[in-house]
């Protein structure tokens, strides 16, 4: 269930782009940031 918390960061980042994931331009740029953030939160939450 902790994983769901990480996903919450998705909508927050999406708001910045203005689009959820329909645009491929902001998707890759924000995707890298989102993946890094989720990875950092994943280990911290798991611990």
N, C-alpha and C positions, 0 to 999 in steps of 0.2 A: 504494500500500500504506500510505502515511502516513495516508491517510484513515481506514483501519481503526483506527489509534491513537486518533483523535478519538472514534470510536464507543465505544471502551473506557470513556470517561467516562460513557457512557450507563448501564451497569450500576451504576456507583458511585452515580450520582444516583438510580437506580431504588431502590436499597437504602434510601435515605433516605425515599423515599415509601412503600416497603413493597410497591409494585406496579410491574410493568414498564410497562404502558401501558393496562391494562384500565380504569382509572379516569380519566374525563375531567376530574376536578377538579384533580389534581396534574399531569396531562399538560400543560395549557397553561401552568401556573405554572413547571414545571421545563423545559418545552419552550423557553421564552424564554431561560432561563439556559443551557440546553444549546446552543442555537443561537449564543449570544454566545460561549460558551467554544470551540465548534468553530471559529467564525470567527477567533477570536484565535489559536487553535493552527494553523489552516489556513495563514495567511500566514506565521507564524513557521516552520512546518515547511517550507513551500515555499521559503522563503529559504534 
